[in-house]
Amino acid sequence: MSNFLPVSLIGVPTDIGAGHRGASMGPEALRVAGLTAALIDRGLDVIDRGNLSGPVNPWQPPYDGYRHLPEVIAWNRAVMLAVAAELKLQRMPIMLGGDHCLAIGSITAVAQHCRDIGKRLVVVWLDAHADFNTSAITPSGNIHGMPVACLFGHGPDALTRLGGSTPVLSTDQLRQVGIRSVDAGEKRLVKEVGLDIYDMRYIDEIGVKRSMEEVLSGLDKNTHLHLSFDVDFLDPAIAPGVGTTVPGGPNYREAQLVMEMIADTGLLGSLDIVELNPAFDVHNQTAALAVDLVESLFGKSTLMRE
C-alpha cells in the first residue's frame, strides 16, 4: 500500500483567468489520459469528486486592470471551499485545472489548514512565469498572471483576503522553479519582495539536482508541501498543450527528476495541475505527460528505492 494520504481529485473546468480559451477542458483531458487509474496503480485510495461549477467565461476586456474579476472570485471561492473540505477529511486534494488563477483558492485553503493544525506550509511553484503581476503593471489584465502577487497581498481585497486574512504566504514559504518569462514591471516587484526564484539560467548553471536540493532544503516532518504544477513549466517541445508556451524549459528527464525528488521528501500534502490546454495539444500528449509526471510524484521510479 501507499504511504500517501488518500487522494481526492477536484476538477475545475474554467479558463476564466487565462488569455486563451481551452484550459477549461484540462480536467477532462487528464481523466482521458488515465490519471485516476495511474494513481490507483500506485496503491493510492482515489476518489474523483467530479467538477466544480461556476460562472461561464464572458470573454470581456479588462476593467480597472482585471479581466473577469467577479468570475475569478467566484471560482476561487468554490476551489477554496472544496480543497478545505478534503483537507478536513484528511485527504490530499489534487486540483485539476483550469488556469493558474485558481491557485489563489487552493493555496488559501491549504494555508488556513496548516495554521489550524500547526504545520509549516511550503509551496513549490513549477512554472515558466513568475505570476506576480498586479493591475498596475499587467500587460493583459489576465489574472492567471497574478496569483502569486495575490497570495502575497498585492491585489484586490476579494482575492488577497479570500480566506479572511492577508498575506496568505511569506517569502520563506514559496520556491519558484523553472521561471523564464517575467514581465518588465514584474521584475522590479519580484526583486523588491525578494521571491525565492530558481530560474532556468540558475538551473542551467548548477543543474536540476543541486537546484532541487536547495528548493527542498529545510523541510521536516512538520512541513506540508504544496506543489503548484503549471504544465507550461515544461519545454513546449514535449508539452505543446498550453496557452502560453515559453521555449527553454525542462526536458522530460529533468522534469522527472524534479518530481522524483519531491516524492522522496514524503511531505507532499496537496497538488495543483493547471494550464493544460487540450485546444493546443497534439493527441492529448501533454495530458499523458502530466499524468506520467504525477506518477513520479507519487513514487514511480525505475528501481526500488528506500
N, C-alpha and C positions, 0 to 999 in steps of 0.2 A: 504493500500500500504506500501511498504518497505521504511525504512529511508536510505537505502543504495543507492549508485550510481548505474546506470545501469552497467551491467556486460558483459564483452567480454571474451569468452573462446578462448585460443590460444593453439592449440596442437603442441607439439614439439617432434616428434617421432624419437628420437635418443638415443642410448646408447654410444655415442662417447667418453664420459669421464669415463665410468664405467669399472669395471674389469670382469663383466659378461654380456653376451648378454641378451636382453629381455626387458629392460626399454623402448626401442623404441615402445613397444606395450602398454605402460602405458596410453597414451591419449585415445585410443580406449576402453581400459578396463574401464576407468572412465565413458565414454559415455555409454557403455553397462550397467554399474551399475546404470545408471539413473541420472547422475549429472545435466544435463540440466533441466529435469522435476522437480527434487528436488528443484532447485533454483527458478524455476518459481512458484512452490507451496509455496515458502516463500514470494511471492509477488514481486520478482525481475524481472526487464527487462533484458532478457538474449539474447545475440547473440553469436552463435558459429561461429567463424571465420575460422573453419577448421584447417588444419595442415600447418605449415611452411615446407618448403623444404630446403634441404641442402645436403652436401656430404654424401655418404654412409660410413659406418664404415669399414675401410680397415683391421681392426684387426691385427695390426702390433705391434712389441715390442717397448719399449720406445726408443726415440732418444734424447740424451742430457738431460735425466731426465724427458721427457714428452712423453706420448703416444698420438698420433694423434693431435699434436698441431695445424697444419694448419686447420684441420677439426673442431676442437673445436672453433677456432677463427671464422670460417665462420658461424657456428651455433649460436654462441653468438652474432655475429653482427646482424644476422637475428632476434633473440629474442629482442635485444635492440631496433631495429627499430620498430618492431611490438608493443612492450609494450609502447614505446614512442608515437606511433600513437594513441593508445587507450586513454592514459592519456591526450593527447591534445584534444581529443573529450569529455573529462570529463566523461570517462567511467572507470570502475575498471577492469584492466587486471587480469585474472586468467590464469597463465601459467600451462598447463597440460604437465608435463614432462613424459618421458625423465629423464636423470640423473641430479645430483645436480650441475654439472659444469655450467649448463645453468643459474643458479642464478647470475653469473657474468654479463650476458647480461641484465637480468630483473632488477637487483638492480642498475646497472649503469644507466639505463633509468629512474628509479624511483628517484634516487639521483639527476639527472640533472633536472627532472621535479620539484622536491622540491626546488632546487636552483632558478629555473625560477619563481616560484610563491611565494617564500619567506616562505615556510613551513619547519618545522624541521622534518627530517626523523628519525624514529626509526625502526630498523629491529629486529624482534623476530625470532630466528632461532631454530626450533624444530628438533632435530637430535640426533642420537646416537653417532655421530662423530664430532670432532671439525673442520674438513675440513680446517686445517691450515698447510698442508704440502707444501713444496717447492721442486724444482728439486733436491736440495742438500740433502734433508732428506727423501724424499718419498721412501717407501719400494717397490712401484709398478710402479710409473710413471703415475698412473691414475689421470686425472685432476679433477674427481669428489671429490677427497680428498684435493683439493686446492682452492676452490672458495673463502673462507673467507680470506685466505692469499692474493689472487689476489686483492680482494676488499680493502685490507689494504696496497696495494702497493708492496707486495712481490711476484714477479712472472715475466713472460715475458712481455715486454712492450706492445705487441699487446693485451694482456688481461688486464693488470693493467691500460692501457691508452685507453681502448676500446672507451670510451666516450670523450677522449681528455685530461682529467686531472686525476691525481692520488695524494693521495689515494682517493678512492670513499667514504670510511667510516672512521670514527674515533671511538675510543674505547667507547665514550659515546653514540654512535648510535646503538650499537649491544648488544643484550642479547641472549645468547645461553642457551637452556633448554633441559634437558634430556641426556646430554652428559655422555657416559660411556665407550668410546673407543677412546683413544688418543695415537698415536704412540710415541715412545721414544723421537725422535728428536722434534716432535711437542710439547711435554710437556714443553720443555725448551723455545721454541719460544713463545708459548701461555703465559707463565709466564712473559717473557721479554716484550711482547707487552701489557700485562695487560688486556686481554679479560675478559668480564663480563660473567662468566660461572656458570650456576646453574646445577651442575652435579647431577647424581642420588643419590649420598651419601647425598648431601646437601638437596635434595628434600625429601629423606627418613627421614632425621633428623628433618626437620621443617614442612614438609607436603606440598602438592601441593598448597593449598590456600595461605599460607604465602609466599611461593616461588613466585607465580604469582603476588601477591600484590607487591612484591619487583620488579619483572620484569616490571610491568606496572606502577610503581611509576614515578611521574614527567611528565606524559603525559598531554597535554592540547589540547584545540580546534585547536591550530596551529600545531598539530603533525599529520604527515602522518605515519600511522603504516603499515609497510610491513611485512607480515608473509611468511617465507620460511619454508614450511612444508615437511620435508623429512619423508616418511612413515616409515623408519626404526627407527624413534623416538619411535614408539610403540613397546611394547613387542612382540617378534615373536610368542608367544603363541596365540595372537589374530590377528597378521598381518604377516603371513608367506611369503607373496608375495613381498619380497625384495631380492636384491642380496647379501646384507651384513648384515645379522641378528646378533644382539648382545643381549643376554639374559639380563633380569633385567630392561626392560623399563616400562613405564607407562601402567597400565591396562586400560580397557575400561572406567571405571567411572572416573579415574584420567585424562585420555585424554579428556573426555567430559568436565570436569571442566576447563581444560586449555582453550579449545575453547570457552566455555561459558563466561569465564572471559575476554577473548579478545573481544568477541562480546559486552559485557557490556560497554566497553570503547566507542563504537560508532565511533572509529577512523580508522578502517580497510580501507586501500585505495588500496591495491594490494596484490596478493597472488601467491605463487608458490606451486604446488603439484608435488613432484618429487620422483624418485626412486621406483615407483610402478613397479614391475616386474611380469607380469602375468605368465611367464615361471616357477616361483617358487610358484605360488599361488594355492589355493585349491578352485575350483569352483567360482573363482572371489571374494572370501570372503574379501580379503584385499581391493579391489577396493570398494566394498559395504560399508565397514567400513569407508574408506576415505570419501565417499560421505556422510555418516551419520555424521561424524565429521564436515565436511564442512557445513552441515545444521545447526549444533550448532553454528558454527562460524557466521552464518547469522541469529541468533536469535531464533533457535528452542529450546524450553525448556519445561520442564514438566508442569509448571504452567505459567500463565500470570504474567510477572514481569515488574516493572517500568524501 
